[in-house]
Every structure is written in structure tokens, then in C-alpha cells.
């Protein structure tokens, strides 16, 4: 008998029929004797509908009232799922974040969880009830409803699993788990049985969309065993685990992540003097624009070129900022390239396997793909290339590192 926390996202509870199917899945765990706490999102499309209503009322809705409004989406789902379980003869109790007392800070629309009172949940589990909790929400010290921002329901589930000392936290999605890369790009992409927290953090931050990075950080910090599974197909999914676990496979590369939403800015001809990198990057960061890869090259004439990447949607704003300060920087020009992408290899095995970088560069060279920027960390290598070569690059690397199914059967969903 185990204590399992399960999370079902918007597509998994997108209709009454799908909520009924979720109820059946929960019952299969109850029937084998497990205690189950379920976290659900709003039904797919509901958050967008509520946001549109708010924007009809106000162009920039008040953050506090947005939290009150958006939190109602999950309230619908927890009630319907509890009804589906009760209809089948299984005791269930629904709770909003405030009723559980998921205490957060005061940052409306992007709150952070401070602590969770597990008393009510444990009392219901002792009565053999399934506990159904609204994801994405909590309350602050003043009792005001708060929401946790993007990926909030995943974070709720992992936080509850940590507070309850659950045996496992299961995140149900519309894919079968974590793949070596996106199966829509590489048909032979292989479903990973296990991946380390470090690898999953890198994959999530580099473009893999299976899990929100906040929930992976939370799970790693509190050592919550995390599993990603499909709501629609049977299977064991992918266990996100700790390096050194006996069951861990030890490939040099776990997977390939990519990000299309990238743009590259280059400031040329700036003086080679102390502080110049800050003078270029500082104003962009202070405007709330996240800077990713940064490269500084010294030229023979005593000047520097500074290149960095940002999200494509922020690139014009970043260029405008740089254009405004270019004269004071004594820069020659500011160049913007929006037709780039980033491709990354990730794997803890890089620590003990030499030659990964050269193998990566050779595979790209054989396809005549030019590398514009290279950046590395202990367990990842990222390259910036022209966007038109993205799929070719991913397929070439997937093949070069033999990441496909050894039996020749692909696992795409």
C-alpha cells in the first residue's frame, strides 16, 4: 500500500467523458489498496475563456481579481471528478487550495508556495476517501486567493507529495513520458524509462515541454520521486529519479532538446574595456528581458563584439534598447537575427564520456550545418544554428548518438 499523488492536466479533464476516464484510473489504484490524492487543472480551454472575459472588462485586469477569477476553473473540475468517484461508490472529497491551506506569498498571478497544512488531507485519507485538490492555487496570509502561474498545477502536485511524504508523484499528460527528443521531429524517438532530475531540469529549461521547470526544481529539492505518464494510454511512463539509483541506465546522452523561440542580437565594435559586457547586457536585463547564451569576441582592432540570445517575442524590444544606447557604448552597429534556433544535447554521462562535443560537431558538419554559437555546462552542450536546419540537426544528432529504439520500433504517441 502506497500514498500516491496524481496530477491530471487540462486535456485529461477536458470533458465529462474524460473526467469519467480519470475516475476509472484513480479507482484502479484504490482497488489495489493505495491512498490517492489527486490534483487537477481546469478543463482545457477554460483558463483562456476566463482570461478573455476579464480582458473584455478591463484591458489590464487587476492581478488580485484575476486570481479570484482563474481559480474558479479548477473548482469546477474538482467537484465533477469527486462526483464521478462518488457515483462509482468510492468516497471522495474536493478541496480548493485555500481549504487545504496551501499558503503562498503575496505575488498575485505568480505566487510561490511557502507551506502546506496536510491535516485535512490526512484526515480524509484515514477515512479511505480520495482527496481531490484544485491545482494552480493557494491563499496568502490575509486569506486572499493566489495563483501559482505557468505550470502551477504540476507545482501543486509536487508540493503536496513533498508535504505528505508520498511514495510517488505521478504527472499525467497527453504523451507517454519523456522521449529522447520530440517524436514529431524524429519518428524513432525512444521513450525513456528513467531520467535524472539534473537531466530533466536541463531538458525542461532547454525547450522540452513535458514538465514545467518549477515542478522539477521542487521535486529535486524535496526528493519527491516523479513519474510522467499518459492519461490516454497504458504504460509505466518515465521515472525522474536521482543519479546513482540502482535502476538508472547510464547512457552518455539522455536526450536532445530544442528551442525555436530564439533570436540573436550582436553589438559590434564596442570598446574592449572593463564593464562593457554589463553596459550592453545590463539595460536589457533591467527591462525584464531574459538573456540566454552570451558570447564575447575580441577583434584585432581592440574592439569587442558581444552576441547574446533572447526570446524571439522580446527581440525587437531588446534591439530598441540597444539602439538607444549604441552611441554611448561607442558601438558600430546592433544586428538582430530572428531566424535562429538552439539545439542541445543533455546527459549526466557526459561527465565520464569523452568526445561528446567533437561527435556532435562532426554530425552537424556532415550535414553542412554551420554552428554560430556554442555553450556548455557539465551535462549539456548547446549550439545556435539557422532555424531552417533545426529538424535536420535533431535527426542527425539522434542518429549519431544512436538514441533510437534498438529494436527499430518507435514509441511516438
N, C-alpha and C positions, 0 to 999 in steps of 0.2 A: 504494500500500500504506500502510495506516494502522494505528496502535495504538488499539484501541477497548476501553474498559471498559464492560461491560454489567451492569446490576443487574436481577434478577428477584425480585419480592416474593412473598409467601405464596400469593396466589391464582394467580399464574403458575406456581407449582411445587406446586400443591395436590393433585396426584395423579400416579401413574406416567404416565398418558396426557399430562398437561400437561408433565411433565418431558421426555417424548419430543418434544413440540412445541417446547419451548425448545431442545433439542438441534438440531433441524432449522433453527431460526432462526440459531443460532450457526454452523452449518455453512455457511449462505448467505454469511456474512461471511468465513469461512475460505476458501471456494471462490473468492472474488474477490481473495484474497491478503492480507487483513488479519490482523494479530495480534490475538487476543482474550483478554481477562481477564474472567472472569465472577464476579460477586458474587451470592450467593443468600441469601434468607431461609429460615427454617424453613417447612415446609409449613403452609398455612393451618389454624389451629386448634391446632397443636402447642404453641405457647408457652402458650396458655390451658390446655391439658391438663396440661402440666408444672407450671404455677403452681398448679393445683388440687391436684395430688399433694402439692406442698410444703405447702400450707395444711392438708391432711389430717394431715400430720406435725407441723407447728408453726403456731400462729396467726399468728406473725410470724417467718417464716423468716429465718435468718442471711443477710445480704447476700452474703457470700463464697460460701456454698454454693448460693445461688440462681443466682449466675453460673455455677458449675460445672454445675448442672442445666440451665439455659436454653440454654447454649451447645451442648448436645447436639442441639438441634433442627436447627441449620444443618449440623451434622456429617453427619446423615442425608442432607440434600439434596445436599451437595457430592459425596458418594460415589455416589448414584444418578445424578446428572447426568453425572459422569465415566464411569460405566458405560455410559450411553446414548450418549455420544460414542464411546467405545472400540468399542462394538458396531457402530457405523457406519463403523469404520475410521479414526477421527480420534483422534490421541494426545491424552490429557487427564490432568492431574494435579490432585488435590484437595489443598487446604491449609486447616488451621484458622488462625485469627488468630494463634495462638501460633507455628505452624510458619512462617508468613510472617515473623513478628516484627513485628506491629503493636503497638508499645509505647504503653501508656497510663499515666495517673496511677493513683492507688490508690483512686479513688472507685468502689467496687463498685456495680453496677447502673446507674450513670450516669457511667461513665468518659469521659475526654476523650483523644483521640489526641495523643501527643507526637511520635512519629516512626515512619516505616515503613522497614524494610530491604527494598529492592527486588531484592537479589541473587538470591534463589532464583527469583523470578518471571521475571526477565530470562533466567536460565539455561534455564528451561523454554521460554520463547518462542523462544530461539535454536535449540532442538531441535524447533521447529514444533509444540509442544504447546499446547493450550488450557489455560489455568490457571483453575481453579475455586476460589474463595476463600469461606470462610464469612463472611458479613456479621455485623454486630452485636457483634463480639467482638475481644478482643486479650489481651495479657498485661501485667502491671506489671513493675517492675524485679526483683521477687522471683520472677517466673515464674508468679504466680497468674493464673488466668483472670479476665478482667474483661468486662463487657458495657457497651455504649455507651448504653443507654437507648432511649427512644422515637425511632423514625426512624434507628436505628443502622446498618441495612444501607445506607440511602442515604448516610449519612456515610462508611461504609467505602468505598463505590464512589468517591465524590468524592475522598476522601483518597488512595486508590490511584491514581486518574487524575492527581492532582497530583504524587505521588511518581514516577510512571512517565513524566510529561510526555506523557500520552496526547493524541491528536488530538481525542478526544471522549469524554464520559461519557454513556451512554445509560441512562435510568431507565425500565424497562418496567413499566407499571401496568395496571389494568383500564379505563382511559379512554384516549382517543386523543391526549390532550395537555392543554394549558391552554386553557380556554374563557373567553370574555368574562364569563360567570357560570355558575352551576351549570345544566346543561341540564335537570335535573329540575324546576327552577323556571321557567326560560324556555326553551321548546322551540326558539326561534330562536337560542339562544346559538351564537356562532361560534367555531370552533377557530382560535386564534391561531398564525400561522406563526412569529412571533418575539415575545419579550417581554424587557425588560431585567432585569438582576439586581436593580436597585433596585425595579422594579415587582413582580417575583416575591417579593422579601423582604416587601414590604408586603402583597401578596395572601396569602402564607402566614401572616403574623402576624395578619391580619385575618379569618381563617376559611377561606380556600381550602385544601382538604385534599390537593391533588395532590402536593405535596412538603413534607417536613419542613423547617422553617426552618433548622435546624442545617446541613443539607446545602447549602442555597442560600448561607448565610453562608460556608461553607468554599469552595464553588466560586467565589464572588465574590472572596474573599481571595486565592486562588491562581490566579485567571483560568483556570478549567477550563471549556471550552465544554460546556454541559449541555443534553441533549435529553430530553424526556419523550415516550414513545411507548406504544402499546397492545401488549400481548402477544398479543392475540387478533384484531386487525385490522391490515391493512397500512396504511401511511401514514408520512409524514415527521415527524409529531408537531409539537411546539413546541420551537424552539431558544431557550434562555435565553442571552442574549448581552450585549454591552456597548454602552452608549449611544454613538452615533457610528459604529457599524458601518455600512458602506455599504448592507447589505441591510435595515437597520432600517426598518420602517414608522414613520410619525410621527403616529399619532392622538393627540388630546388625552387620551383616556381609553383605557386598555388593558383594564380590566375592572371588575367590581363584585363585591366580596366581602361576605359577611355572616356574622354570628355569632349563633346563637340562645342559646348558653350564657352569658347575661349577667344580672346583677342590679344594681339601683341602690340605693345607700344614701345617705340625706340626713340630715345632722346640722344641725338648725335652731337659730337663736338663740344661737350661740356668740359670745363677745366678739370685737370687731374689734381684736385686739391682735397684736403681732409674735409669731410662733411658733405661732399657733393651728392653722395647717394641719398643721404637724408633729405637734402634740399629738393631732390627730384621726387622721391617716394613719399616723403612726409606729407605734403599737401594733399596727395591722392588718398592716403590712408585716413587723414583727418576729415576728409569728406565722406567717410564711411564706406569707401570702395575697398574691397578686399583684394590685396595684391598676392599673386601666387608665385610663379617662378621668376627669379631675378638673376640677371647676368650682367656683369660689368666688364667691358673690354677696354684696355688701354691702347691708344693708337700711337703711331710713331711720332706724330707731331705734338705730343704732350697733352692731348685731349682724351676724353673718355666717351664711349658710347654706353648708355645704360638701357637695357632692354628688360621689360617685365610683362607678365600676362595678367589679365583681369577677366571677369565675366563679360561676355560679349555685350550684354544689355547695359553694362556700366562703361563701356569703352569710349563712347562719344563724350560722356561727361568727364571721364579721366583725361581725354585729349584736350578738351576745352580748358581744364585746369592747367595742364602743362603748357598749352599755347599762351595762356595769360602770364605765366612766369618764365617763359623761354628766354625773354630778353634779359631779365635779371640773372638768369642762370648762365648767360652768355652761350646759349646753345645754338647750334647751326640750324637744326630743324627737329620737328616732332613728327614721327611717322606712325600711322595706325594700320595694322593688318588684321582684318576680321575673318580671314579665310584660313585659319589655322585650327589645329586640334591637339590634344595631348593624349598620348598612349603610354601606359605604364605596365611594367612587369612587377609583380608582388610575390614575395615568398620568403619565409624565415630561413629556408635552406640556402639563401644567398650568403649567409654568414659563413657557411662551411664549404660552399661550392665556388671554385674559381672559374673565371672565364665567362660568366653570365653576360657581362656588358659586351664583350667582343662578339659573342654569339648573336646577341641582339642586333648589334650594328651591322654584322655580316648579312643577317637575314634581310634587313632593310636595304642594304646596298645592292643585294642581288635583285631586288625589285625596283632599283633606281629611285629609291625614296630618299630625299635629302633631309637630313636632321638639322633643324635650326637651333634648337636649344637642348641641352642635356642637363638633368638634375638627378641626384642620387641621395638615398639615405641607406641605412643599414639593411633594410629589407625591401627596397624598391628602386627601380630605375625608371625615370620618366623622360620621354622625348617629345618635343614640339615639332610637328610636321605640317605640311599643307593638308587642309581638311579633305581635299578630293582623294587623298591616299589613305584615309582612315581605315576603311574596311579591308583594303588590300594589305595594309600593315598588320592589322589584327590577325588576319588569316595566315599571313606569312609567319608571324611570331608564334601563333598557336601550333602551326605545323613544325616549325624549327625546334620548339621545346617539347614536342610530342605530348601535347596536353589532351588530345582527343581520347575517346573511348578505345582501349586496347583491343576490344572485340569488334571494333568497327561499327558499333551500334550507337547512334547518337541519342542523347537524352533530352532533346529540346521539348519544351512543353507547348 
